[in-house]
Structures are given as structure tokens and as C-alpha cells.
Amino acid sequence: MSSIKDQLRSTIERLDEDEARQLLELAHAVQRGRDKTRLWQRLAGHPSFSLPVGGFRPFKEVVPAEVQGIPASELLIKDRR
């Protein structure tokens, strides 16, 4: 299986000049870390991308459950060592 960069190179070779220019602009935007909202808006207009309708929400903080004894995750790590 080829790496992601190899797959990207292969895809780029099949693009016409205008598509390659758009992809290059997108790559530069990602590299510079430009305003993500603008980037999402550009991607939303492209049929290859599917973005959530309601936008992105932060993940809820999860508090681990308190249990008696050794947590299963610690037992698994201990077992693997």
C-alpha cells in the first residue's frame, strides 16, 4: 500500500491546471494555519467534502468513573509488559 503522499502525488498528476491551482491554494492555506472558518467554507462548496451542517462543537469533558480495584486499562498495560 502506498503512503498518503504517494497517493496525493498520483492524484495531482491527473488534475488539470485549474484544479492543481485550487489544490495548491488549499495546501498553502492549511500550511499557514489560516482562519479555519474560511477554509471550511471553501471545502463545503466542493462535492468531495461533507461537513456537518451545525458546525463543530467542542467535545464534552469526560470524568472517569471511580471503581474499586485496579482499572482495566492499568491491568492491560501491566499484562502487556
N, C-alpha and C positions, 0 to 999 in steps of 0.2 A: 504494500500500500504506500502511496506517495504521501509526502508531507503536505501540510496545508499550503506552504509557499510554492511547492511544485504544482499543486492543483491550481493555485492562483495564476501562476505563470502560464499554464496551459490554457486557462480561461481567457487571459489577457490576449494571447496570440489570436484568438478567434474574434476579438472585438474590432469594430470599425473605429476610425479615428475619433468620431464624436463620442462614442461610448467609452473609449480609452481616456479621453479628456475628462469626462464626468467622473470616472473611477479615480483618476489621478487627483482631481479636486477633493473628492471624498477622502482619499487616503491622506492628503495633506491636512484636511480638517481634523481627522482622527489623530494624526500625529501631533498636531499643535494643541490638541485638547480644547478646541474652540467650544463655544457655547453649545452644550448638548441639545438644547431645545431646538435650535436651528438645524442641527444635524438630524434629529428625529423627524422634523418636518420635511426635510429633503427625502429621507428614506421612506416616509409614509406615502409619498406620491409615486413610489416605484413599485411595480407589481410583484417584484421578487421578495419584498419585505412585508411582514404583517406585524403591526404594532397594536398594543392594547388601546381600546377606544377611550377608556377613562384615564389614561396616562399611567404613570408609575407611582406606586405608593411605597413608602419605606417598610421594611419588614418589621413585624411586631417583635418586641423583645420576649424571649422565651426564658422562663425561670425553670431550671432543672428541678425535678421532683426530689424531695428528700426521702431516702429509703434507708432501711436498716441493712447493715452488712456492707460488703464491698460492691460498688456499682459494676454492672456487667461490662462496661467499657474498660474499666481497670482490669477486670479478670481476663478479658480478651487480650489486652496488651501483655499482661503477665504470662499468659499461656503461650503467646507467640514468641516471647523471648526465650 
